[in-house]
Amino acid sequence: MRSGELLWQSAPLVSNAENFLVIGDWVVCGYGFTAEPDALFVLDRATGKTAARVPLPSRPTYLILKDGTLFVRTYDHDLTFRIQLPVEAPLHEGR
């Protein structure tokens, strides 16, 4: 942040939810829009490359991690996922 240098850029159409989560070495985010498939994404924190993509029934709006469970509120569903990522590092939430 000090230098303002761009370190990486994610692929297009991976994040437009209200927030994202940084969990250890991973960034968890969600994307959805009318014509594109709705999905949850796990990005490598060091490179921005997509490590995993999980299809969702509708656009994700908000992500919450509590006790190893990821709660995802979509446009019309409440979903839960068991996180199997390394979560020893502090959790950070971004908007």
C-alpha positions in Angstrom: 0.0 0.0 0.0 2.9 2.4 0.7 4.2 2.3 -2.9 0.8 2.2 -4.6 2.2 -0.6 -6.8 -0.4 -3.0 -8.2 0.6 -6.5 -7.0 -2.0 -8.5 -8.8 -5.3 -8.3 -10.5 -8.0 -11.0 -10.3 -9.8 -12.4 -13.3 -12.9 -10.5 -14.4 -16.2 -11.3 -12.9 -15.1 -12.8 -9.5 -16.2 -10.2 -7.0 -19.2 -8.0 -6.6 -20.6 -9.1 -3.3 -20.9 -6.5 -0.5 -17.8 -7.8 1.1 -14.9 -10.4 0.8 -13.0 -12.3 3.4 -9.2 -12.8 3.7 -8.6 -16.2 5.4 -5.0 -17.0 5.8 -3.5 -17.2 2.3 -6.9 -17.0 0.6 -9.4 -14.4 -0.5 -13.0 -15.6 -0.5 -15.4 -13.5 -2.6 -18.6 -13.9 -4.6 -19.9 -12.8 -7.9 -23.3 -12.8 -9.6 -25.2 -10.8 -12.2 -28.1 -11.3 -14.5 -26.3 -12.9 -17.5 -23.3 -14.4 -15.8 -23.2 -17.5 -13.6 -23.4 -16.9 -9.9 -20.5 -18.3 -7.9 -18.3 -18.2 -4.8 -14.5 -17.8 -5.5 -11.4 -18.6 -3.6 -8.4 -16.6 -4.8 -4.7 -17.1 -3.9 -3.8 -14.1 -1.8 -0.3 -13.9 -3.2 -1.2 -14.0 -6.9 -5.0 -13.3 -7.3 -5.4 -16.5 -9.3 -8.6 -18.5 -8.9 -8.0 -21.6 -6.7 -11.7 -22.7 -6.5 -15.1 -21.8 -7.9 -18.3 -23.0 -6.4 -21.6 -22.4 -8.3 -24.4 -20.7 -6.4 -28.1 -20.6 -7.0 -28.2 -16.8 -7.1 -26.0 -13.7 -6.7 -24.0 -13.7 -3.4 -24.5 -10.5 -1.4 -22.7 -11.1 1.9 -20.2 -13.5 3.4 -19.6 -14.3 7.1 -17.1 -16.7 8.6 -17.9 -18.1 12.1 -16.3 -21.1 13.8 -15.1 -22.6 10.5 -18.5 -22.2 8.7 -18.9 -19.8 5.9 -22.4 -18.3 5.8 -23.4 -16.9 2.4 -26.4 -14.7 1.9 -27.5 -14.7 -1.7 -30.3 -12.8 -3.4 -32.8 -15.4 -2.3 -31.0 -18.1 -0.3 -29.0 -18.5 2.9 -26.2 -21.0 2.3 -23.6 -22.6 4.6 -20.2 -24.1 3.7 -17.7 -25.9 5.8 -14.3 -24.2 5.3 -11.3 -26.5 4.9 -8.8 -23.7 4.3 -6.0 -23.0 6.8 -7.7 -20.6 9.1 -4.9 -20.1 11.7 -4.1 -16.6 10.4 -6.3 -13.8 11.6 -9.5 -13.2 9.6 -9.9 -9.9 7.8 -13.0 -8.6 6.2 -13.0 -6.1 3.3 -15.6 -4.1 1.5 
